[in-house]
């Protein structure tokens, strides 16, 4: 964050490429991580205090997002749309700590993102998730919100929580959680190929959480999107619960 006292303006940058922060959009609200790269963050620290008090200090807030290295996209003016809240995220040394999340909304309305930029961010986050332990994934997944990010193009799309998705695959250990068969093949990195599935679909109000996410083989995944019968749904709910409980013992 950068403040210009002369114009009473605050510039905030949500860098999806190099930043250690886990900023995310949900229902047209940006959940923006505050300042402080090491140790617990504070609402009285530098521009965290400025942003937290933006409802009364008269400052105007302008948002830029980074989807490509060294390329800043101006998204528009934003306002604080709720009380900042604490969350768990890793610091610059990879140690989990408390950060503050600021809910921000664009004054101009909906955010538009090109699909190629969205795909690039997803790939970067997936690579980060691969490097984390199960314990770190659980901590990050638990600290994230339940609602998946929704963004508009020609149709409604959802940005899944990458920590939740990676944890579901890791706990499955290469086994489909519906048919209980090994993954049918390995990907180019030699990993068992499974696909993550929300037991209660996001489009039907399902949460983007560990409890609502399982790893399935492509065949069973397709079955759940075509047939989606109640017996299979209950089976997956129970399997998800069993895996999480077994890992926490």
trRosetta pair geometry for C-beta under 8 A, 3 or more apart (Angstrom, degrees):
i j d omega theta_ij theta_ji phi_ij phi_ji
1 10 6.1 -8 -171 -175 106 100
1 11 6.9 157 -157 82 53 55
1 12 5.1 -15 -105 -101 84 76
1 13 7.6 -164 -78 17 41 74
1 35 5.7 -88 22 -60 111 117
1 46 7.6 152 73 126 116 108
1 47 3.8 -154 100 109 134 155
1 48 7.9 157 28 -54 152 49
1 50 7.4 176 145 64 141 124
1 51 6.7 -95 -126 -45 159 123
2 10 7.3 155 81 -158 43 53
2 11 4.5 -9 60 57 95 106
2 47 7.6 -55 -54 -76 11 157
3 9 7.2 163 -154 88 54 48
3 10 5.1 -20 -101 -104 78 75
3 11 7.7 -163 -76 20 30 71
3 47 5.7 -178 -35 -104 112 111
3 50 5.8 -107 -83 -146 140 174
3 59 7.5 -46 -136 -143 105 141
4 7 4.8 15 110 40 120 97
4 8 7.4 -62 92 -5 74 12
4 9 4.6 4 50 56 107 94
4 10 7.8 -158 21 -74 69 32
4 11 7.4 56 -13 -14 100 102
5 8 6.8 19 -161 -78 35 53
7 60 7.9 -60 138 44 94 112
8 57 8.0 -160 -164 138 111 90
8 58 6.1 -12 164 110 144 96
8 59 5.2 -134 167 -111 84 66
8 60 6.8 86 111 12 82 81
9 59 6.7 151 -107 -167 18 84
9 60 5.2 -27 -113 68 74 91
9 61 7.8 156 -165 -88 61 27
9 62 6.5 3 -174 1 108 112
10 47 6.5 142 -143 -157 118 117
10 50 5.8 162 -93 131 139 128
10 51 6.5 175 156 -80 162 80
10 54 7.2 -91 22 -99 146 123
10 59 5.2 50 -14 157 108 130
10 60 7.2 -178 26 87 73 41
10 61 4.8 -21 71 -107 104 73
10 62 7.3 167 84 23 52 68
11 62 5.5 -25 -110 69 65 97
11 64 6.9 12 -174 1 96 111
12 32 6.4 26 162 -170 144 152
12 51 7.4 65 -73 -97 133 132
12 61 6.3 9 -1 -171 114 100
12 62 7.3 167 26 80 71 45
12 63 5.6 -23 72 -106 95 66
12 64 7.4 180 91 30 46 71
12 78 7.6 -60 46 46 126 131
12 104 7.8 -165 70 -64 155 172
13 63 7.9 147 -93 -159 30 54
13 64 4.9 -19 -110 73 76 100
13 65 7.5 154 -162 -95 59 26
13 66 6.5 35 179 -21 103 107
13 72 6.9 -59 -127 -129 113 113
14 19 7.6 -96 -172 16 42 161
14 21 7.8 -105 -141 93 68 126
14 23 4.4 -115 -147 95 110 167
14 30 6.7 -107 -65 -166 155 134
14 32 6.2 -100 -86 -119 111 97
14 63 6.8 7 -2 -166 107 101
14 64 7.4 -178 26 92 67 50
14 65 4.8 -21 69 -111 98 77
14 66 7.1 -164 94 19 50 74
15 18 5.6 -36 148 52 130 76
15 19 3.8 130 76 -28 101 114
15 21 7.6 94 55 46 81 104
15 65 7.8 168 -84 -161 31 49
15 66 4.2 5 -124 42 68 130
16 19 7.1 -23 -72 33 15 108
16 23 7.3 -98 -82 61 78 105
16 65 6.8 23 -12 -177 108 95
16 66 6.0 -169 26 83 70 72
16 67 6.0 12 51 -103 125 49
16 121 4.5 -30 159 -118 138 113
16 124 6.9 124 148 66 83 144
17 66 5.4 -83 9 126 108 111
17 67 7.3 109 -47 -178 104 14
17 68 7.0 67 -67 -159 143 11
17 69 5.4 -168 160 -76 162 67
17 121 7.9 -91 -70 -103 59 74
17 124 6.4 -117 -127 -123 49 168
18 66 7.7 -31 21 108 87 146
18 69 7.2 78 -36 -113 112 87
19 23 7.5 21 96 1 147 107
19 66 7.8 129 -16 54 110 125
20 37 6.3 99 40 -144 137 93
20 89 7.6 127 138 148 88 115
20 90 6.6 -107 179 93 109 87
20 91 6.9 46 141 -174 151 28
20 92 5.5 -127 -41 -90 162 61
21 33 3.7 -163 -157 58 121 143
21 89 6.8 35 -135 157 53 160
21 99 7.5 159 -126 -163 91 163
22 33 6.4 91 49 -46 54 138
22 89 5.3 -161 14 -121 113 126
22 140 7.4 145 -60 -159 168 111
22 144 7.5 -83 133 -96 140 105
23 30 6.5 3 -178 -176 107 95
23 31 6.6 173 -154 85 58 62
23 32 5.3 10 -125 -117 111 53
23 33 5.6 -116 -69 2 77 91
24 30 7.6 167 91 -152 29 55
24 31 5.3 -5 63 51 76 106
24 144 7.6 39 21 -149 156 108
24 145 7.5 -154 85 30 133 114
24 149 5.4 -128 175 -59 94 128
24 159 6.9 -167 -154 104 98 131
24 161 7.8 2 -123 -100 162 76
25 28 7.1 5 -175 -107 106 17
25 29 6.8 151 -156 75 62 40
25 30 5.4 -33 -96 -96 76 61
25 31 7.4 -179 -91 11 23 76
25 111 6.4 -103 -130 49 155 150
25 149 4.4 85 79 -144 72 118
25 150 7.8 -107 121 50 98 44
25 151 6.5 67 92 -70 139 102
25 159 6.9 78 58 33 89 142
26 29 5.6 -28 70 61 70 92
26 31 6.3 21 14 -19 107 114
26 145 6.0 -68 -41 90 166 151
26 147 4.8 103 -164 98 128 107
26 148 7.1 163 -118 112 94 19
26 149 5.0 -90 -79 -95 59 61
26 150 7.1 67 -150 12 45 76
27 147 6.6 -11 -19 139 108 145
27 150 6.1 45 -77 35 48 113
28 105 6.3 47 133 -135 89 94
28 106 7.0 -91 -178 28 95 97
28 109 7.7 -56 -152 172 139 46
28 110 5.7 -83 -108 -112 121 63
28 111 6.5 165 -130 4 71 93
28 150 7.8 -40 -32 75 66 94
29 81 5.9 -121 -126 75 109 141
29 82 7.8 26 -155 6 141 126
29 103 5.1 -9 178 -164 122 96
29 104 6.8 140 -166 65 67 37
29 105 5.5 -43 -107 -78 69 85
30 63 7.1 135 19 -132 167 154
30 78 6.9 -43 34 -135 127 153
30 103 7.3 145 75 -156 48 43
30 104 4.5 -25 62 64 100 96
30 105 7.4 173 15 -81 79 33
30 106 7.9 80 -13 -38 112 82
30 111 7.8 93 -59 -49 102 152
31 101 4.9 0 -179 -177 92 122
31 102 7.5 151 -159 69 44 39
31 103 5.9 -18 -100 -96 66 66
31 104 8.0 177 -79 21 20 75
31 145 6.7 -175 -52 -17 167 134
32 101 6.7 137 65 -160 37 63
32 102 4.6 -33 67 63 96 93
32 103 7.7 167 18 -87 80 15
32 104 5.4 16 -4 4 126 122
33 87 7.8 -95 -107 62 92 124
33 89 6.6 -21 -123 13 140 166
33 99 5.3 -5 -153 155 101 142
33 100 7.5 125 -156 77 53 46
33 101 6.0 -34 -93 -101 55 68
33 102 7.8 -175 -76 17 7 82
34 41 5.1 128 84 176 119 151
34 43 7.5 -95 -121 -99 167 56
34 45 7.6 107 152 67 123 111
34 48 4.4 47 -164 -107 128 108
34 51 7.2 -163 -115 57 92 141
34 84 7.1 44 -53 -152 126 137
34 99 6.1 177 43 -179 89 87
34 100 4.2 20 -1 67 138 94
34 101 7.3 -120 -16 -74 87 22
34 102 6.2 102 -67 -22 85 106
35 41 7.0 140 80 -138 45 115
35 45 6.1 -142 84 112 105 112
35 46 5.6 -60 85 74 154 119
35 47 5.5 93 -19 57 142 92
35 48 5.2 -128 35 -44 94 94
36 39 7.0 -79 170 73 112 75
36 40 7.7 -11 141 121 146 30
36 41 4.0 161 56 -107 143 84
36 42 7.1 112 -61 19 156 67
36 45 5.8 47 -61 107 119 161
36 48 7.3 -7 -17 -41 109 137
36 99 7.2 -179 73 -121 107 83
37 91 6.1 110 158 -166 51 85
37 92 4.4 37 158 -35 106 118
38 91 4.9 94 -119 175 40 136
38 92 5.5 -50 -72 29 83 105
38 93 6.6 57 -122 -5 95 104
38 97 7.9 97 179 -3 31 167
39 91 6.3 51 -13 -94 27 159
39 97 5.7 171 -172 -139 21 154
40 97 5.1 -144 -75 180 53 106
40 98 4.4 19 -133 52 96 96
40 99 7.8 -153 -152 -69 51 41
41 45 6.5 -117 -168 32 71 142
41 48 6.6 158 173 -92 109 157
41 97 7.5 116 -13 128 73 112
41 98 6.4 -124 33 109 76 72
41 99 4.7 59 7 -132 133 53
41 100 5.1 -124 103 2 129 88
42 45 4.3 107 68 -24 93 105
42 48 6.6 143 93 79 53 153
42 100 7.8 3 147 -18 4 130
43 48 5.3 -136 -139 140 37 115
43 49 6.4 102 153 -86 59 62
43 52 5.1 63 -166 -59 104 163
43 84 6.2 153 -107 80 117 145
43 100 5.8 114 -75 -83 82 168
44 48 7.2 -1 37 87 13 111
44 49 5.3 39 -144 -78 35 116
45 48 4.8 43 66 30 79 126
45 49 6.6 169 55 -25 27 95
46 49 6.7 164 84 18 19 97
46 50 7.5 -40 143 -1 52 105
47 50 4.6 -44 -147 36 58 120
47 51 5.9 56 154 -20 78 98
48 51 6.0 -56 -147 40 28 106
48 52 6.1 29 154 -20 64 111
48 84 7.8 92 -171 -139 92 171
48 100 6.3 89 -151 60 125 137
49 52 5.8 -55 -142 38 28 112
49 53 6.3 7 163 -1 63 114
50 53 6.4 -76 -150 48 23 96
50 54 6.8 53 149 -65 61 85
50 57 6.9 -100 -152 69 65 160
50 59 6.3 22 177 6 99 169
51 54 5.5 -18 -155 -28 37 119
51 61 7.0 76 -122 -104 85 136
51 80 6.7 137 171 -76 75 121
51 84 7.8 90 110 -68 103 132
51 102 5.5 -36 143 -112 130 161
52 80 7.5 112 -130 -119 26 157
52 84 5.5 -61 -107 -6 97 136
52 100 7.9 -20 -76 145 117 149
52 102 7.3 -121 -79 -104 64 115
53 56 5.7 -64 -178 52 81 94
53 57 4.8 65 124 -21 102 119
54 57 6.0 -64 -113 45 32 99
54 59 5.2 -83 -127 61 85 102
54 61 6.0 0 -144 -40 154 124
54 79 7.2 -169 122 -152 125 62
54 80 5.0 136 63 -11 117 123
55 79 8.0 80 -91 -176 73 98
55 80 5.8 -89 -51 63 92 123
60 77 6.1 -44 -177 -140 100 121
61 77 6.5 113 77 -162 57 70
61 78 5.1 -61 102 68 110 79
61 79 6.7 146 42 -91 118 36
61 80 7.5 93 3 -37 157 76
61 104 7.1 -110 118 -139 144 129
62 74 7.3 -23 172 -148 107 98
62 76 7.4 -122 -144 140 71 22
62 77 5.5 -44 -97 -99 68 63
62 78 7.3 140 -115 15 18 80
63 74 7.6 121 90 -160 55 53
63 75 4.5 -39 98 58 105 113
63 76 6.4 0 49 62 98 50
63 77 7.5 142 8 -124 84 14
63 78 4.9 51 -27 -14 122 125
63 104 7.0 144 -72 131 135 144
63 106 7.3 -92 35 -94 139 87
64 72 4.5 1 179 -175 133 104
64 73 6.4 144 -162 69 72 41
64 74 5.5 -40 -101 -96 81 52
64 75 6.6 169 -108 3 24 87
65 72 7.6 142 69 -157 29 58
65 73 5.1 -28 64 64 80 101
65 75 5.5 58 -6 -41 104 124
66 69 7.6 49 175 -104 115 25
66 71 6.6 130 -143 74 75 59
66 72 5.9 -38 -85 -100 83 60
66 73 7.3 163 -88 15 31 84
67 71 6.9 -50 58 87 71 110
67 73 6.4 14 6 -2 105 133
67 113 7.6 154 -87 -151 143 101
67 114 7.8 117 146 50 169 97
67 117 3.7 -14 -172 -152 150 112
67 120 6.2 96 175 71 87 130
67 121 6.5 -70 -136 -51 79 105
68 71 4.1 17 74 37 99 129
68 117 7.3 -87 -36 -116 86 91
68 120 7.1 -4 -81 132 72 166
75 78 7.7 23 97 -47 111 110
75 106 6.4 -102 143 -100 102 124
75 111 6.3 -6 -159 -125 121 101
76 106 5.0 63 78 -150 127 107
76 107 6.5 -139 147 45 116 81
76 108 4.5 -90 -159 8 161 127
77 106 7.3 108 77 -153 45 62
77 107 4.8 -7 88 17 96 126
77 108 7.2 110 45 -24 76 93
78 104 4.3 38 161 172 135 113
78 105 6.2 158 -153 78 86 29
78 106 5.5 -52 -96 -92 81 45
78 107 6.7 -157 -102 -19 26 79
79 104 6.8 160 75 -151 29 73
79 105 6.1 -22 57 59 79 81
79 107 6.2 82 -14 -68 103 91
80 84 7.9 -51 -152 -50 121 84
80 102 6.3 -70 -122 -174 94 104
80 103 7.0 86 -165 77 61 65
80 104 6.2 -46 -100 -99 42 72
81 103 4.8 -90 72 122 85 100
81 104 6.1 131 9 -130 98 17
81 105 4.3 63 -46 -8 146 107
82 85 7.9 -26 129 -21 112 105
82 103 4.0 17 45 55 115 136
83 103 8.0 32 52 24 31 112
84 100 4.7 28 165 175 122 111
84 101 6.4 164 -157 76 72 42
84 102 5.0 -28 -101 -91 97 68
84 103 7.7 -167 -93 7 46 72
85 100 7.1 152 75 -152 22 68
85 101 5.5 -24 63 57 75 97
85 103 7.9 33 10 -25 101 102
86 98 5.2 -19 -161 -165 115 107
86 99 7.1 142 -152 75 61 37
86 100 6.0 -44 -94 -98 56 62
86 101 7.5 134 -130 10 7 86
87 98 7.4 133 67 -153 31 60
87 99 5.6 -32 67 66 82 87
87 100 7.6 127 20 -119 81 17
87 101 5.1 42 -1 -25 127 120
87 143 4.7 110 -173 171 80 104
87 144 7.3 64 -159 -86 127 38
88 96 5.5 12 -177 -173 106 108
88 97 7.3 159 -145 78 66 22
88 98 6.5 -45 -94 -96 59 51
88 99 7.5 124 -127 18 12 84
88 139 5.6 -93 124 164 143 94
88 140 6.8 -129 103 -98 97 44
88 142 7.3 16 43 83 131 89
88 143 3.5 -130 45 -87 89 152
89 96 7.2 175 99 -141 15 66
89 97 7.0 -34 70 62 60 69
89 99 4.8 -13 31 4 115 134
89 140 7.0 64 -114 -120 54 90
89 143 6.8 -153 -54 114 60 149
90 93 8.0 -134 174 73 93 48
90 94 5.1 -19 -171 -149 130 36
90 95 6.4 130 -150 62 76 23
90 96 5.6 -51 -91 -85 61 52
90 97 7.3 81 -145 16 24 81
90 136 7.3 17 -66 -159 121 117
90 140 7.5 -33 -23 -81 92 115
91 94 7.2 -50 65 17 61 16
91 95 5.3 -12 36 60 103 80
91 96 7.8 163 -5 -114 79 6
91 97 4.9 32 -41 13 109 131
96 136 7.1 -167 -56 -130 116 80
96 139 5.4 -46 -111 142 155 151
96 140 7.9 -133 -111 -63 113 76
106 109 6.2 -45 100 51 111 22
106 110 7.4 -97 61 18 134 1
106 111 6.0 147 -14 -64 145 85
110 152 5.6 1 172 26 143 133
111 151 6.5 -60 88 -130 97 100
112 151 7.9 127 -127 -177 28 102
112 152 6.9 -55 -103 77 68 89
112 153 7.7 105 -150 -97 79 60
113 117 5.5 -120 -178 80 91 121
113 118 5.3 101 128 -59 122 100
113 151 5.5 -18 31 177 116 149
113 153 7.7 -74 70 -70 65 96
114 117 4.6 88 66 7 87 105
114 118 7.0 -156 95 -7 44 87
115 118 5.4 -55 -147 37 36 114
115 119 6.2 36 155 -20 69 105
115 153 6.3 28 -59 -97 96 160
116 119 5.7 -50 -144 36 31 112
116 120 6.4 37 154 -24 62 105
117 120 5.7 -52 -150 32 32 114
117 121 6.6 31 154 -17 64 104
118 121 6.0 -57 -153 35 31 109
118 122 6.5 32 151 -20 65 107
118 151 7.1 -165 -100 71 136 150
118 157 7.5 53 174 110 165 148
118 159 7.1 -124 -156 -92 107 106
119 122 5.6 -54 -148 35 33 114
119 123 6.4 33 155 -20 66 105
120 123 5.9 -56 -152 34 30 111
120 124 6.6 28 152 -17 63 106
121 124 5.8 -57 -150 36 33 111
121 125 6.3 28 156 -15 67 108
122 125 5.9 -59 -147 40 29 108
122 126 6.2 33 154 -24 65 108
122 159 7.5 -143 -82 -141 100 86
122 162 7.2 168 -149 -82 64 119
123 126 5.7 -52 -146 33 30 114
123 127 6.7 31 155 -20 63 103
124 127 5.9 -55 -155 32 31 110
124 128 6.7 32 149 -18 63 104
125 128 5.5 -52 -151 34 37 114
125 129 6.4 39 152 -22 68 104
125 162 4.1 -176 139 -24 117 167
126 129 5.7 -53 -148 33 33 113
126 130 6.7 41 152 -28 63 101
126 162 5.8 -130 -78 -148 55 125
126 165 7.9 -50 -108 92 88 129
126 166 7.2 158 -142 -71 64 112
127 130 5.8 -47 -154 23 34 116
127 131 7.3 29 152 -18 60 104
128 131 6.2 -65 -166 30 36 110
128 132 7.3 33 146 -26 67 107
128 162 7.4 72 66 116 100 144
129 132 5.8 -57 -158 23 42 115
129 137 6.7 68 -158 -106 89 107
129 162 4.9 -140 -47 145 140 104
129 163 6.1 -163 -116 -94 113 48
129 165 7.4 25 165 74 171 90
129 166 3.8 -170 156 -38 130 158
130 166 6.8 -137 -69 -135 48 134
132 136 4.1 -123 -171 89 106 126
132 137 5.2 133 112 -56 125 81
132 140 7.3 -31 -171 4 166 139
132 163 7.7 -23 66 -125 159 87
132 166 7.3 89 56 114 111 148
133 136 4.7 97 52 8 77 101
133 137 7.0 -138 95 -4 41 87
134 137 5.6 -55 -148 38 32 113
134 138 6.3 35 153 -22 66 105
134 167 6.7 102 -145 -131 71 83
134 170 5.5 -170 -97 132 94 141
134 171 7.2 107 -136 -69 122 79
134 247 6.6 -121 159 -164 138 130
135 138 5.8 -53 -149 33 30 112
135 139 6.5 30 153 -19 63 106
136 139 5.7 -53 -148 35 33 112
136 140 6.3 27 156 -13 66 108
137 140 5.9 -60 -146 42 29 107
137 141 5.9 29 157 -20 67 111
137 163 5.2 171 -155 -167 72 84
137 166 5.7 -125 -128 93 136 106
137 167 4.2 168 141 -77 128 99
137 170 6.7 129 40 25 165 151
138 141 5.8 -56 -141 39 27 110
138 142 6.1 26 160 -19 64 110
138 167 6.3 119 -71 -125 60 141
138 210 7.3 21 -126 -74 71 157
138 247 7.6 -175 -76 125 139 131
139 142 6.0 -58 -147 37 25 109
139 143 6.4 17 156 -15 61 113
140 143 5.8 -62 -146 40 30 108
140 144 6.5 34 156 -30 64 106
140 163 4.1 -137 104 -127 113 157
141 144 6.0 -55 -152 24 30 113
141 161 6.5 110 -126 137 76 133
141 163 4.3 -157 -68 120 76 111
141 164 4.7 120 -131 -77 114 68
141 167 5.5 -49 -41 -4 151 151
141 209 7.3 110 168 -152 101 56
141 210 5.3 78 145 -49 143 108
142 210 7.6 -24 -69 -4 69 128
144 161 5.3 133 121 -134 159 136
144 163 6.4 158 -14 47 141 130
144 164 7.3 -108 61 -37 141 106
144 208 7.8 -65 120 104 122 105
145 208 7.7 44 102 62 71 108
146 207 4.1 -44 -178 -148 104 110
146 208 6.2 144 176 46 41 67
146 209 5.4 -19 -130 -52 82 111
147 207 7.0 -69 -75 -131 45 66
147 208 6.4 59 173 15 10 106
148 158 4.4 37 128 -174 133 114
148 159 6.2 174 177 68 87 51
148 160 5.8 -28 -132 -102 123 46
148 161 6.8 -118 -106 -23 78 81
148 202 5.0 -29 29 -135 138 139
148 208 3.9 119 -62 -51 87 139
149 158 6.5 135 76 -164 53 58
149 159 3.6 -13 67 50 115 110
150 156 6.0 -15 -165 -168 105 102
150 157 7.3 148 -154 80 55 43
150 158 5.7 -28 -97 -101 62 71
150 159 7.7 -137 -58 13 18 80
151 156 7.9 147 75 -155 33 57
151 157 5.6 -26 65 68 80 94
151 158 7.8 152 19 -98 71 23
151 159 6.5 48 -4 -26 112 107
152 156 6.3 -32 -103 -102 66 61
152 157 7.7 165 -96 23 18 80
153 157 6.3 24 11 -4 106 120
156 203 7.5 122 97 -109 128 102
158 202 4.9 52 -98 111 170 159
158 203 7.8 -126 -36 -57 133 75
158 208 7.7 -172 168 -78 125 129
160 164 7.0 -116 169 67 94 110
160 165 5.4 73 132 -50 129 126
160 196 7.1 134 177 94 161 138
160 208 6.1 -175 -144 -144 64 124
161 164 4.1 62 89 10 111 113
161 165 6.7 168 88 -13 58 86
161 208 4.8 131 -2 146 109 118
161 209 7.9 36 37 -84 147 32
162 165 5.5 -54 -144 39 36 113
162 166 6.1 33 160 -17 69 106
163 166 6.2 -56 -145 39 27 106
163 167 6.2 28 155 -20 62 110
164 167 5.9 -59 -147 36 27 111
164 168 6.5 30 155 -23 63 105
164 196 7.8 113 118 -165 83 149
164 208 6.0 164 40 160 164 78
164 209 6.3 -142 -122 -155 139 17
164 210 5.6 -140 -136 -70 88 60
164 213 5.2 110 158 17 107 162
165 168 5.9 -54 -153 30 29 112
165 169 6.8 22 154 -11 62 106
165 196 4.4 -102 -139 -28 85 168
165 213 6.7 -107 -90 -178 48 146
166 169 5.9 -59 -153 39 35 108
166 170 6.1 35 152 -22 69 109
167 170 5.5 -56 -143 37 32 113
167 171 6.2 27 161 -16 67 108
167 210 5.9 -45 100 -112 138 107
167 213 7.9 84 75 90 94 129
168 171 6.2 -58 -146 38 25 105
168 172 6.4 29 155 -25 61 110
168 196 5.1 100 76 -120 142 104
168 210 7.0 -176 -67 -139 84 66
168 213 4.5 -101 -70 128 142 103
168 214 5.8 -176 -162 -136 121 16
168 215 4.8 155 139 -43 93 89
168 240 8.0 -29 -124 -123 99 97
169 172 5.7 -56 -149 31 31 115
169 194 5.6 164 -124 72 91 116
169 196 6.6 -76 -48 -67 93 97
169 215 4.7 119 -96 -94 54 142
170 173 7.6 24 165 -64 37 57
171 215 7.7 163 66 3 78 121
171 243 4.6 94 154 170 128 124
171 244 7.3 -9 -142 -72 163 53
171 247 5.9 -69 -119 -54 112 142
172 175 5.5 -150 170 58 82 66
172 176 7.4 25 -172 -95 129 15
172 177 5.8 -93 -118 -49 110 101
172 194 5.9 -99 96 90 154 175
172 214 7.3 102 -79 -173 120 70
172 215 3.8 -93 -26 55 157 131
172 243 7.3 -20 -76 -125 52 153
174 182 5.8 -1 142 -148 100 81
174 183 5.1 -93 -166 -2 73 108
174 192 3.4 129 -125 -11 90 168
174 194 7.1 -171 -134 -29 33 123
175 180 6.1 3 173 -156 113 49
175 181 7.1 172 -151 89 74 19
175 182 6.0 -52 -100 -99 66 46
175 183 7.4 -107 -82 -32 21 71
176 179 4.9 18 95 47 132 86
176 180 6.4 -93 78 -42 78 13
176 181 5.4 8 32 54 116 68
176 182 7.7 66 -2 131 84 4
176 183 6.8 134 -45 -83 83 54
176 194 6.4 -179 -89 -121 65 111
176 215 7.1 -124 -122 116 43 75
176 216 5.3 48 -149 -150 92 49
176 217 3.9 -46 -83 -18 134 94
176 220 5.4 124 -176 18 133 145
177 180 7.4 33 -138 -79 22 59
177 214 4.4 -110 63 -178 150 121
177 215 5.9 105 -11 62 111 62
177 216 6.1 -79 41 -81 83 67
177 236 6.2 86 121 -127 113 79
177 239 4.7 146 -176 133 107 148
177 240 7.3 63 174 -63 154 67
177 243 7.5 -56 -115 -37 128 141
178 214 7.6 107 -43 125 83 142
178 216 5.5 23 2 -123 113 106
178 217 7.7 -114 47 26 100 86
178 220 4.1 164 58 -166 136 145
178 223 7.5 -172 129 69 161 129
178 224 7.3 -146 -72 -54 156 115
178 232 6.3 17 -140 -156 117 104
178 235 6.7 89 -130 107 69 127
178 236 6.3 -21 -85 -78 87 99
178 239 7.8 -133 -76 8 44 162
179 217 6.5 -40 36 23 121 126
179 219 7.5 11 -15 84 147 113
179 220 5.4 -146 -14 -66 102 131
181 184 7.8 40 117 -67 117 71
181 217 6.6 -14 73 -32 99 149
182 192 6.9 -108 -178 -135 83 130
183 186 7.1 94 103 -79 126 53
183 192 3.5 140 23 -178 145 96
183 193 5.0 149 177 54 128 53
183 194 5.2 -101 -98 -54 115 83
183 217 6.0 172 -127 -102 53 90
184 193 6.9 -51 56 68 74 106
184 217 5.6 94 -18 -154 99 120
184 218 6.9 -65 24 25 133 100
184 219 7.5 94 -40 -8 140 109
185 193 5.4 2 78 23 72 127
186 189 7.9 -120 163 72 97 51
186 190 5.3 1 163 -152 138 33
186 191 6.0 145 -158 66 88 25
186 192 5.9 -55 -102 -89 74 34
186 193 6.1 163 -133 -21 19 90
187 190 7.3 -54 69 13 63 17
187 191 5.2 -9 37 57 104 84
187 193 4.9 121 -49 -81 85 99
193 217 7.9 72 102 -134 78 66
193 218 7.5 -3 128 -33 110 103
194 215 4.0 49 138 172 137 107
194 216 6.3 143 -167 64 92 21
194 217 6.3 -62 -118 -81 75 44
195 215 7.0 147 70 -155 27 64
195 216 5.7 -37 66 67 81 78
195 217 7.6 54 20 176 89 10
195 218 6.1 83 -6 -88 128 60
195 221 4.6 2 73 -76 128 161
196 213 5.7 -2 -171 -171 107 106
196 214 7.3 157 -150 83 60 31
196 215 5.8 -39 -93 -97 60 65
196 216 7.8 116 -125 18 14 78
197 213 7.1 153 76 -151 39 58
197 214 5.6 -25 61 65 90 80
197 215 7.5 141 14 -111 83 17
197 216 5.0 10 -3 7 131 124
197 221 5.3 -163 -67 -125 128 88
197 224 5.7 68 -172 77 150 155
197 236 7.7 -68 94 -153 117 151
198 201 5.6 111 90 -118 112 32
198 202 5.4 85 50 -36 170 79
198 206 4.8 135 158 111 122 145
198 207 8.0 -176 -153 73 117 39
198 208 7.0 -58 -102 -101 128 58
198 212 5.5 17 -155 141 80 100
198 213 5.8 -33 -98 -94 59 71
199 206 6.8 174 70 -142 61 141
199 212 5.1 -126 34 -161 97 63
199 213 7.3 -125 -12 -69 84 21
199 214 6.3 69 -60 -1 95 109
199 233 6.0 112 -178 -151 94 75
199 236 4.8 -180 -112 111 112 125
199 237 5.8 120 -178 -71 161 73
199 240 6.8 -92 -40 -21 139 148
200 204 6.0 -114 174 85 82 110
200 205 7.0 -42 147 82 119 68
200 206 3.2 167 101 -96 84 111
200 207 7.4 46 68 17 114 63
200 212 5.8 -61 35 -149 88 119
200 233 7.7 67 -71 -154 67 118
201 204 4.4 76 67 15 94 103
201 206 5.3 151 74 5 20 129
202 205 7.8 141 -171 8 31 6
202 206 5.3 -81 -77 62 36 93
202 208 6.5 26 -100 -66 114 91
206 212 5.3 165 179 -180 104 143
207 211 7.4 24 79 66 124 98
207 212 4.9 140 68 6 81 151
208 212 7.2 -95 -102 74 13 122
208 213 7.3 40 -161 -56 49 122
209 212 4.9 75 57 20 83 99
209 213 6.7 -167 88 -7 37 101
210 213 6.0 -75 -137 43 26 105
210 240 7.4 159 146 -177 66 107
210 244 6.0 111 137 -96 122 129
211 237 8.0 25 170 -147 82 73
211 240 5.8 108 -160 136 42 128
211 241 6.9 34 -139 -81 87 71
211 244 6.8 -35 -89 -23 67 161
212 240 7.3 78 -75 176 12 169
213 240 7.1 127 65 -127 40 131
214 236 5.1 -117 -6 -162 157 105
214 239 6.4 56 -119 93 136 116
214 240 5.3 -103 -73 -76 99 101
216 220 4.3 -125 -172 90 114 109
216 221 4.2 150 95 -64 124 81
216 224 6.8 -128 -78 -2 176 135
217 220 5.1 81 54 16 81 101
217 221 6.8 -145 89 -11 36 92
218 221 5.5 -57 -143 36 30 116
218 222 6.3 30 159 -19 65 104
219 222 6.0 -56 -154 35 28 108
219 223 6.5 31 148 -22 63 106
220 223 5.2 -49 -147 33 38 118
220 224 6.4 39 154 -22 67 101
221 224 5.9 -53 -152 32 31 109
221 225 6.8 18 153 -9 62 108
222 225 5.9 -65 -152 42 34 105
222 226 6.2 15 157 -7 70 114
223 226 6.1 -70 -142 46 28 98
223 227 5.3 -19 -179 25 73 115
223 228 7.9 161 137 -48 59 48
223 232 7.4 -142 124 -138 113 169
224 227 7.1 -52 -100 59 20 80
224 228 5.3 69 -174 -89 52 72
224 232 6.5 -147 -101 129 86 138
224 236 7.8 44 -110 -44 137 155
225 228 6.6 44 -106 -52 12 109
227 232 7.3 78 103 15 112 148
228 232 7.2 -127 -150 70 28 124
228 233 6.9 45 -176 -59 69 107
229 232 5.2 89 65 12 79 102
229 233 7.1 -142 102 -8 40 92
230 233 5.3 -54 -147 35 36 117
230 234 6.3 34 157 -17 68 103
231 234 6.0 -56 -151 37 29 108
231 235 6.4 33 150 -22 63 106
232 235 5.4 -51 -147 34 35 116
232 236 6.3 32 156 -17 67 105
233 236 6.0 -58 -151 37 28 108
233 237 6.5 32 151 -21 63 105
234 237 5.5 -50 -147 33 34 115
234 238 6.4 32 155 -16 65 105
235 238 6.0 -61 -154 38 29 108
235 239 6.3 26 152 -19 66 109
236 239 5.5 -51 -140 37 34 112
236 240 6.2 39 159 -22 66 104
237 240 5.9 -55 -150 34 27 112
237 241 6.5 25 153 -17 62 109
238 241 5.7 -57 -149 38 31 112
238 242 6.2 32 154 -20 66 108
239 242 5.7 -55 -146 36 31 112
239 243 6.3 31 157 -19 65 106
240 243 6.0 -56 -149 35 28 109
240 244 6.5 22 157 -13 63 109
241 244 6.1 -61 -149 40 28 107
241 245 6.1 23 157 -16 66 112
242 245 5.9 -59 -143 40 27 108
242 246 6.1 28 159 -21 65 110
243 246 5.9 -56 -144 36 27 110
243 247 6.4 23 158 -17 62 109
244 247 5.9 -59 -149 37 28 109
244 248 6.4 19 157 -14 64 113
245 248 5.9 -65 -147 40 30 106
245 249 6.9 46 153 -42 64 96
246 249 6.0 -40 -156 4 33 117
